Amino acid sequence: MKISARNQFGGRITEIRRGAVNGTVKVDIGNGMIVTAGITEEAIADLALSQGDAVTVFIKASDVLIGK
């Protein structure tokens, strides 16, 4: 698979929180770091994601915002 995202991190799914349309998937990428991704429930089902699965997190962000 070719992908334009340069930031890729391997990890394991620690938690999946389901919603009506979108869900949240938490992935432990090591060193105490957890990446949280908001994806559709359809994508969770299509990828057959489950807690404990080994996955790759791809990050491509045009904007990174922080507020306080």
C-alpha positions as CSV (number, residue, x, y, z in Angstrom):
1,M,0.0,0.0,0.0
2,K,1.3,3.5,-0.9
3,I,0.2,6.4,1.2
4,S,1.2,10.0,1.3
5,A,1.3,10.3,5.1
6,R,4.9,10.3,6.3
7,N,4.2,9.8,10.0
8,Q,3.5,6.1,10.7
9,F,3.5,4.4,14.1
10,G,2.9,0.8,14.9
11,G,0.9,0.0,18.1
12,R,-1.9,-2.0,19.7
13,I,-5.6,-1.0,20.2
14,T,-6.2,-0.4,23.9
15,E,-9.8,0.8,23.7
16,I,-12.7,1.2,21.2
17,R,-15.6,3.5,22.2
18,R,-18.6,3.1,19.9
19,G,-21.0,5.9,19.0
20,A,-24.0,6.2,16.8
21,V,-22.1,7.3,13.7
22,N,-18.4,7.7,14.8
23,G,-16.3,5.8,17.2
24,T,-13.0,6.5,19.0
25,V,-10.1,4.1,18.8
26,K,-7.2,4.5,21.2
27,V,-3.8,3.0,20.1
28,D,-0.8,2.6,22.4
29,I,2.3,3.4,20.3
30,G,4.8,2.9,23.1
31,N,6.7,4.9,25.6
32,G,3.4,5.8,27.4
33,M,2.0,7.5,24.3
34,I,-1.6,6.9,23.2
35,V,-3.0,8.1,19.9
36,T,-6.7,8.6,19.7
37,A,-8.5,8.5,16.3
38,G,-12.1,9.4,15.6
39,I,-13.3,7.2,12.7
40,T,-16.7,6.1,11.4
41,E,-18.5,3.0,12.9
42,E,-18.5,1.7,9.3
43,A,-14.7,1.8,9.2
44,I,-14.4,0.1,12.5
45,A,-16.6,-2.7,11.2
46,D,-14.9,-2.9,7.8
47,L,-11.5,-3.2,9.4
48,A,-12.8,-5.6,12.0
49,L,-11.0,-3.7,14.7
50,S,-10.8,-5.2,18.2
51,Q,-9.0,-4.4,21.4
52,G,-5.5,-5.9,21.3
53,D,-5.2,-5.8,17.5
54,A,-1.8,-4.7,16.1
55,V,-2.4,-1.7,13.8
56,T,-0.5,1.1,12.1
57,V,-1.5,4.7,12.8
58,F,-1.0,7.1,9.9
59,I,-0.9,10.8,10.7
60,K,-1.2,13.6,8.1
61,A,-2.3,16.9,9.5
62,S,-2.5,20.1,7.6
63,D,-3.4,22.0,10.8
64,V,-2.5,21.2,14.4
65,L,-4.5,23.3,16.9
66,I,-4.1,23.8,20.6
67,G,-6.4,25.9,22.8
68,K,-6.5,26.7,26.4
